[in-house]
């Protein structure tokens, strides 16, 4: 694992009419990542979320694999290889933006944000300047719960302080009052916005990837709102006497996040990546659609049948046990050293089924990530999993080719 450090950090000091910034000592050392963590983030970051059809998803998959082939690492950090320097000039910006988006999600994960969705998947307008992602953070002893608008930048050279601050003002600030729509009719308001500008200054090896963070908080965000459920639906669901469950009751203090719907919003995109259309369809449906109707019951049954059909058992290595997951189709990735790998994205079955049943999934601590490696030369296996249950299994299928003399 190598470090992508936070090089500079700016915090919003004063609101309009004149936004001003204070430069801070970076509050975190940055994200410690490996190649496969980067690939996992690249697959999740590639746009445009749920607006992509099958051909678009194939393009996003190929782009993530291409970006991985031009990165290398040593104990001092990650850099782009000499092959990156030989690419056509119109290819380099495309890969720079792709790598920047992946690094941004890794920096957000390192800062404790477990769940994400694409801006356009949450109902955000795309006709003007806007952020790339919406990230969500659980409350902890050190920080409050947060709904964060996130903009990603990737550059082949150093970025100026004025440029990153201007980009935050242009793409984050105007959207601070845009409500973030969740499945089922509720919505949240952003509490903060972050821009992560990533420098990719290889391939001469003298500099490494590094990030600049621009951060500002918005007053009065986070409260949720939703129309009331009809009394007939309360009766049908058996809530007339006991009342609605906690996750459905209106917030009174404006400090709670409806985590069940946040998870549904995030998992819709995961289902798209894993090609789980029935489950994705159920995750986007409104609770106001009567669950007692025949059509709705058939939809829920189809979703569970799909999860059961795609359920597989995955290893954590010879001594690590096994657990159930729903996996996507295998992909093929070539590492910079020429080794070829089969890579399978997955999400824990327990996470998907729990949210499908109507309960928030149990989420690991925001800093907790799982990784295991096992196998011998030419047969290495690597499994990664983030706190939200989304992960990958990479299996090596060939050794590195001999160097040409």
Beta strands, then each sheet from edge to edge (+ up, - down):
strand 1: 2-14
strand 2: 20-24
strand 3: 30-33
strand 4: 71-74
strand 5: 77-80
strand 6: 115-118
strand 7: 133-137
strand 8: 146-155
strand 9: 179-181
strand 10: 187-189
strand 11: 192-199
strand 12: 210-217
strand 13: 311-315
strand 14: 322-327
strand 15: 331-334
strand 16: 340-348
strand 17: 370-374
strand 18: 381-385
strand 19: 390-396
sheet 1: 2+ 1- 3+
sheet 2: 2+ 1- 12- 11+ 8+ 7- 6+
sheet 3: 4+ 5-
sheet 4: 9+ 10-
sheet 5: 13+ 14- 16+ 15-
sheet 6: 13+ 14- 16+ 19- 18+ 17-
end
